[in-house]
């Protein structure tokens, strides 16, 4: 029997405890032995909790107990969780987590400690919730040189955009509804400004390309400025607006990673991922394009990934799964504004000015278009080149088109 501890009893912690206890028999068969939750760390007493007899309030009880072989950290954030995870690894305990902020910021250090101590630091649930994505990248696609990874990485923003596209709601209306349904936090900044997706694409870039892409190097643009007019222009073109996280190679020893709203063709499978679902595309030189879809958040989907990592730690105790990546040198992460794309531009500039700046731009006519406002699609160019051409214009919206 292997004994584990869970740090935190919030949404993911409670879900993990539920999965490990409810499915203990099938988990024991797949792990090769029984897994028992010995402790659950919680700051406050929870006498009515079904596992109240396992709740402790002092972390030292867990880190100092030699019986605890695997710790599931479900606290969140990158302060207390970082301290606890690091101490558990240094104490020779494997650690699993779904904490994307922690992994994006400290993952390189913590995976190195795990390697040095001969234990595991696993974090499948940190990206995509219940979607298996990190394990396929480092195992099933290990023979590939990965060229790009792209996807819908945040269920909150995908739900808001789905409501705006399908039901004609404004951003504020869709956000309020998402909060009422529990899909969005009272302070939704990390979601709607692309910060959450930025952390996830940072982790994906680390594993896909093998060198560190710090979260602060990921340029993020959120969805708060998307207007109904933009959605209508996209619809006329046969596209949808989706918030995508993307990372791709830009040279032999350079990559870029960014989050921003894109126009994506309705024929692309990712365009048809709606509601709170996530979808991720990974391209390798041998396999081509692979796609992963599923629930990107929630107590049980994320707990499913956390529990699977626990099983991995237990199944082969003498075999370590060394996830990790190397430091990157200056200049490794390049500016996404240098990538050539087609662009949708909405502007209040006059037609002669647009024609002089952009030549054979393709104009879009919308029945409900504002008076004196025009939208057009450019030829391929970088964002930097677009900004130079549009200097002095009344530019109201710009969207990269994913081809």
C-alpha positions in Angstrom: 0.0 0.0 0.0 1.2 3.5 -0.9 0.1 6.4 1.3 -0.5 9.9 -0.2 -1.4 13.3 1.0 -3.5 16.0 -0.6 -2.6 19.7 0.0 -5.8 21.7 -0.2 -9.4 20.8 -0.2 -10.9 23.3 -2.6 -12.4 22.4 -6.0 -9.5 20.3 -7.3 -8.4 19.0 -3.9 -11.9 17.8 -3.0 -12.2 16.3 -6.5 -8.9 14.4 -6.2 -9.9 13.0 -2.8 -13.2 11.9 -4.3 -11.6 10.2 -7.3 -8.9 8.4 -5.2 -11.4 7.1 -2.7 -14.5 6.4 -4.9 -12.4 4.6 -7.5 -9.9 3.0 -5.2 -10.4 -0.6 -6.4 -9.9 0.2 -10.1 -7.0 2.5 -9.2 -5.4 -0.3 -7.1 -5.6 -2.7 -10.1 -4.0 -0.1 -12.5 -1.4 1.1 -10.0 -0.4 -2.5 -8.9 -1.2 -1.7 -5.3 -3.7 0.2 -3.1 -3.3 3.9 -2.8 -4.6 5.4 0.5 -5.2 9.1 1.2 -3.7 9.4 4.7 -3.8 13.2 5.0 -5.6 16.2 3.6 -4.2 19.6 4.5 -6.8 22.2 5.2 -6.4 25.5 7.1 -9.8 25.3 8.8 -11.6 22.5 10.6 -14.1 20.6 8.4 -16.0 18.4 10.8 -18.8 17.7 8.2 -16.4 16.6 5.4 -16.7 12.9 4.5 -12.9 12.5 5.1 -12.8 14.7 8.2 -10.7 12.1 10.0 -7.8 12.6 7.6 -7.8 16.4 7.7 -4.7 18.0 9.3 -3.8 21.7 9.7 0.0 21.5 9.9 2.1 20.9 6.8 4.9 19.7 8.9 2.9 16.5 9.8 2.9 15.6 6.1 6.4 16.6 5.0 7.8 14.8 8.1 5.9 11.6 7.7 8.2 9.0 6.0 5.1 6.9 5.1 3.9 9.6 2.6 5.4 8.7 -0.8 3.3 11.0 -3.1 1.8 14.4 -2.4 -0.9 15.9 -4.6 -0.6 19.7 -4.3 -4.0 21.4 -5.0 -3.5 24.8 -3.3 -2.9 27.0 -6.3 -0.7 30.1 -6.7 3.0 30.2 -6.7 4.0 31.2 -3.1 2.9 28.7 -0.5 2.4 26.0 -3.0 6.0 26.6 -4.3 7.4 26.3 -0.8 5.5 23.1 0.0 6.2 21.4 -3.3 9.9 22.1 -3.1 10.1 20.9 0.5 8.3 17.7 -0.4 10.6 17.0 -3.3 13.7 17.7 -1.2 12.3 15.3 1.4 12.2 12.5 -1.3 8.5 12.6 -1.9 7.0 12.6 -5.4 4.7 15.6 -6.1 1.8 16.0 -8.6 -0.1 19.2 -9.3 -2.5 20.9 -11.6 -1.1 24.3 -10.6 -0.3 26.1 -13.9 0.9 29.3 -12.3 3.5 27.3 -10.3 4.6 25.1 -13.2 4.9 28.0 -15.6 7.0 30.0 -13.1 9.0 27.3 -11.3 8.6 24.1 -13.3 12.2 24.1 -14.6 13.6 24.3 -11.0 11.2 21.8 -9.5 11.7 19.2 -12.3 15.4 19.5 -11.8 15.0 18.9 -8.0 12.9 15.8 -8.7 15.5 14.4 -11.1 18.2 15.0 -8.5 16.2 13.3 -5.7 15.1 10.4 -7.9 11.4 11.2 -7.5 8.6 12.5 -9.8 7.2 16.0 -10.3 4.2 15.5 -12.6 1.6 18.1 -13.7 -0.7 16.7 -16.4 -3.7 18.6 -15.0 -1.9 22.0 -15.4 -2.9 22.3 -19.0 -6.2 21.2 -20.5 -7.8 20.0 -17.3 -9.0 16.4 -18.0 -7.5 16.3 -21.5 -4.4 14.1 -21.8 -1.9 16.4 -23.5 1.4 16.7 -21.7 1.9 12.9 -21.4 1.3 12.4 -25.2 3.8 15.2 -26.0 6.6 13.8 -23.9 5.9 10.1 -24.5 3.7 9.3 -27.6 5.3 12.2 -29.7 8.8 11.8 -28.3 10.2 10.8 -31.7 8.9 14.0 -33.4 10.4 17.4 -33.7 7.4 19.5 -32.8 6.9 22.6 -34.9 3.9 24.2 -33.3 1.2 23.9 -30.7 -2.0 25.9 -30.8 -5.3 25.8 -29.1 -8.2 27.0 -27.0 -6.7 26.8 -23.5 -9.3 28.6 -21.3 -12.8 27.5 -20.9 -14.1 30.8 -19.5 -13.2 32.9 -22.5 -14.4 30.2 -24.9 -17.8 30.1 -23.2 -18.0 33.9 -23.4 -17.1 34.0 -27.1 -19.5 31.1 -27.8 -22.4 33.1 -26.3 -21.4 36.2 -28.2 -21.2 34.3 -31.5 -24.2 32.1 -31.1 -26.6 34.2 -29.1 -25.6 37.8 -30.0 -24.7 38.7 -26.5 -22.3 41.5 -25.6 -19.1 40.7 -23.7 -20.5 42.1 -20.5 -23.7 40.0 -20.8 -21.8 36.8 -21.5 -19.3 37.4 -18.7 -22.1 38.0 -16.2 -23.8 34.8 -17.2 -20.5 32.9 -17.0 -20.1 34.2 -13.4 -23.6 33.2 -12.5 -23.0 29.7 -13.8 -19.6 29.4 -12.0 -17.6 29.4 -15.1 -15.9 32.7 -14.3 -14.4 34.1 -11.1 -15.8 37.3 -9.5 -12.4 38.8 -10.6 -12.1 37.3 -14.1 -8.9 39.2 -15.1 -6.6 36.2 -15.4 -9.1 34.6 -17.8 -10.4 37.4 -19.9 -7.0 39.1 -20.3 -5.3 35.9 -21.5 -3.1 35.5 -18.4 -4.3 32.0 -17.6 -3.9 30.8 -21.2 -0.5 32.5 -21.3 0.7 30.3 -18.4 -0.5 27.2 -20.2 1.1 28.0 -23.5 4.3 28.7 -21.6 4.2 25.1 -20.2 3.4 23.6 -23.6 6.2 25.5 -25.2 8.6 24.3 -22.5 7.8 20.7 -23.2 7.4 20.9 -27.0 10.6 22.7 -27.7 12.8 21.7 -24.7 13.9 25.1 -23.4 12.4 27.5 -20.9 9.8 30.0 -22.1 9.0 32.1 -19.0 5.4 33.3 -18.6 6.5 36.9 -18.7 7.9 36.3 -22.2 4.5 35.3 -23.5 2.7 38.3 -25.1 -1.0 38.2 -24.1 -4.1 39.9 -25.5 -7.5 39.2 -24.0 -11.1 39.3 -25.3 -12.4 42.4 -23.5 -12.2 44.6 -26.6 -14.0 42.2 -29.0 -17.1 43.9 -30.4 -20.3 42.6 -32.0 -19.2 44.2 -35.2 -16.0 42.1 -35.2 -17.9 38.9 -34.8 -20.2 39.8 -37.6 -17.3 40.6 -40.0 -15.7 37.3 -39.1 -19.0 35.5 -39.8 -19.3 37.0 -43.2 -15.8 35.8 -44.0 -16.7 32.2 -42.8 -14.6 32.5 -39.7 -15.1 32.6 -35.9 -13.2 34.6 -33.3 -11.4 32.4 -30.8 -8.8 33.2 -28.1 -5.9 31.0 -29.1 -2.6 30.2 -27.3 0.1 29.5 -29.8 3.8 28.5 -29.7 5.9 27.8 -32.8 9.4 27.5 -34.0 10.7 30.7 -35.7 14.2 29.5 -36.4 16.8 26.8 -35.7 17.1 28.0 -32.1 14.2 30.4 -31.6 10.5 30.1 -30.8 7.6 32.5 -30.1 4.7 32.1 -27.8 1.6 34.3 -27.5 -2.1 34.5 -26.7 -4.5 36.6 -28.7 -7.9 36.5 -30.4 -7.7 35.0 -33.9 -10.0 34.6 -36.8 -10.2 30.9 -37.5 -12.0 29.2 -40.4 -15.2 27.4 -39.5 -13.8 24.4 -41.4 -11.0 24.1 -38.8 -12.1 21.6 -36.0 -10.8 24.0 -33.3 -13.3 26.6 -34.5 -16.2 24.3 -33.6 -15.1 23.7 -30.0 -17.7 25.7 -28.0 -18.7 26.4 -24.5 -16.2 25.6 -21.7 -14.4 22.9 -23.7 -10.7 23.1 -24.7 -9.0 21.9 -27.8 -5.3 21.7 -28.7 -3.4 21.0 -31.9 0.2 19.7 -31.9 2.2 19.4 -35.2 5.2 17.1 -35.4 7.5 16.5 -38.4 6.7 12.7 -38.5 3.1 12.4 -37.2 1.7 15.6 -38.8 -1.1 17.3 -36.9 -2.7 15.7 -33.9 -5.6 17.1 -32.0 -6.9 16.8 -28.4 -10.4 17.8 -27.2 -12.2 17.7 -23.9 -13.2 19.4 -20.7 -10.5 22.0 -19.8 -11.5 22.6 -16.2 -13.8 21.5 -13.4 -13.3 19.5 -10.2 -13.6 16.0 -11.6 -11.9 16.4 -15.0 -8.9 18.0 -13.4 -8.9 15.6 -10.5 -8.9 12.8 -13.1 -5.5 14.1 -14.4 -4.1 14.6 -10.9 -5.1 11.1 -9.8 -3.6 9.6 -13.0 -0.3 11.3 -12.1 -0.5 9.7 -8.7 -1.0 6.3 -10.3 2.0 7.0 -12.5 4.2 7.6 -9.5 3.0 4.4 -7.8 2.8 2.0 -10.8 6.6 1.8 -11.5 8.3 3.0 -8.3 11.8 2.4 -9.6 11.1 4.2 -12.9 11.1 7.9 -12.9 9.3 10.1 -15.5 11.6 13.0 -15.9 9.6 15.8 -17.3 11.8 18.9 -17.7 13.5 21.3 -20.0 16.7 23.4 -20.3 17.4 27.0 -19.6 17.1 29.3 -22.7 19.6 31.8 -23.9 18.8 35.5 -24.6 17.0 35.9 -27.9 15.5 32.4 -27.8 11.9 33.8 -27.5 11.1 36.1 -30.3 8.3 38.7 -30.8 5.1 37.3 -32.3 4.5 40.6 -34.0 7.2 39.6 -36.5 5.2 36.6 -37.8 3.7 37.1 -41.2 -0.1 36.7 -41.3 -3.2 38.0 -42.9 -5.2 40.4 -40.8 -8.7 41.6 -40.4 -8.7 45.4 -39.8 -11.7 47.5 -38.7 -11.1 51.2 -39.2 -12.8 54.6 -39.4 -10.3 55.7 -42.1 -11.6 56.8 -45.5 -11.4 54.5 -48.5 -8.7 56.4 -50.3 -6.4 56.3 -47.2 -7.0 52.5 -46.9 -6.2 52.0 -50.6 -3.1 54.0 -50.4 -1.8 52.2 -47.4 -2.8 48.6 -48.1 -3.2 48.4 -51.9 -5.4 45.5 -52.9 -7.1 45.0 -49.6 -10.3 42.8 -49.6 -13.2 44.8 -48.2 -16.0 43.3 -46.2 -19.6 44.6 -46.3 -21.7 44.1 -43.2 -25.4 45.0 -43.2 -25.1 46.4 -39.7 -21.8 48.1 -40.2 -21.3 51.5 -38.6 -21.6 54.6 -40.7 -18.1 55.6 -42.0 -16.5 52.4 -40.8 -14.8 49.9 -43.0 -13.4 46.4 -42.5 -10.9 44.7 -44.8 -8.5 41.8 -45.0 -4.8 42.4 -45.7 -2.2 40.5 -47.6 0.4 38.6 -45.6 2.5 40.9 -43.4 3.9 41.2 -39.9 2.0 43.1 -37.3 4.9 45.6 -37.2 4.5 46.2 -41.0 0.7 46.6 -40.5 1.2 49.1 -37.8 3.6 51.1 -40.0 1.1 51.2 -42.9 -1.8 52.1 -40.6 0.0 54.9 -38.8 -2.3 57.8 -38.4 -5.5 55.8 -39.2 -8.4 55.4 -36.9 -7.8 51.7 -36.3 -10.6 50.2 -34.1 -9.7 46.5 -34.2 -7.1 44.2 -35.6 -7.2 40.4 -35.6 -4.7 37.9 -36.9 -6.1 35.2 -39.2 -5.1 31.7 -38.6 -4.6 30.0 -42.0 
